[in-house]
Structures are given as C-alpha cells and as structure tokens.
Amino acid sequence: LPGPLLAARRVAIVLLLIFAALAIDLTYVRTTQFELRNAADAAAHASLVELRRSGNEAAATSLGREVAEMNVAGAEPVSIEADAFTYGEWDYADGSFVENSVFTNAVRVQADRNDGEMDGPINLLMGPLFGHTDVGARATAIGAFRSRDVMVTLDVTGSFIEEMNEANKAVTAFLDTMYARRLPNDRIGLNTFTGGSTMVTTLREVDTNYTA
C-alpha cells in the first residue's frame, strides 16, 4: 500500500480500538449503575417492610443494609452506610420526598461507589490504558407506603345480634390500630347491612377524625 494510505489505515485501527475500549468501559459502568440501583431498591423495600413491622427506623436501616450487601455492583458486595437512609414523607400529590415530616411513610436510600466509600469507585477495565483507573457512580431509590381506604360493613340483622358487642370491640380495635400506625391520607368508613346497605360514616381521614 502507498505510504499515506497505510498510515491512514493504521490511524483508523487505533481509533477503532479506542472506541471499542470506551464502549467496553461505558457498558461496564452502566451495568454497575443498574446493579447499584437494584441494590438501593432492595434496601428501600426491606427497610419499609421492617418499618411497618416494628416502627423502628434503626431496625429498618439495619435490615436495609443487610439486604443491600446481598447484592453486588461491579463484582463487589454493595455496602450502604447507615446515614444513607433518610426517612420522611412521600407526597403523592406533587411526587416529592419531604424529610423530617410529621408522618413517616417513605425511605430514601442512596448507594454509592465513590472515593471514601467502603466498596470504593468502579475499577475500569480499559481506562488505565488512557490514564483513568476508576470512576464513581451513585444510585438513589425511594420507597413509600400507599395510603389505605377501608370500608367496614357490619351485619346488624337478628342473626348477628348476639355477636354485636364483640363486633363493636373488633371494629374499635381495628380503628385504634390504624390510628396508631397511620399513614398520610388513610381513611376509614362504616356502613351497616340490614337487608340493604346503609352508610353510617363516609370515608374520612383517620388522623383528623379519629375521635369522631
């Protein structure tokens, strides 16, 4: 081949190898970011389950961290610090997370692979050839409880009259439990059945109408 054509081919091969190396690292980093997101999602879900069970944020964080470590990102177990768990309220009306709210119905979890983190940044495969050995990554997940609408129906016909007192106690205990572990916008109502349905109380917010 003539000299200029041979040189151009060599340049093209070098450029092709560079782009191939970049593609490998970009794919690896992107895959690791997806893995981080999966770990953050799993940690948030586990924290919510424990928060609903015990109402204890410290226990919820502990379980979330434990579940996160069952995941890997970039071939390393995912380690999430306790201060990466933030509890607050998810506002469904405007789709926002509010820290230090009156209600706690959500948790935000941030998973990092950066300098200073236990699992460190993502080691690049081909980057060292171009002077870059690693890169950071971050993923954030928010999990939230849904508010609940509960309509209680009581049979007040003659066949149920002997059990009515126990039914009243059960309904009151259920309301007390909903109030003690209420979420924003939880609502409850009551109707009765006497051959047909009769509305006694429409759906009303538990938090503001508990006594009534």
Helices and strands as residue ranges (DSSP letters): H 3-54, H 57-68, E 72-73, E 76-77, G 82-84, E 85-91, E 96-99, E 106-113, E 122-123, G 127-130, E 134-135, E 137-144, E 149-155, G 158-163, H 164-180, E 187-193, E 197-205, H 206-209
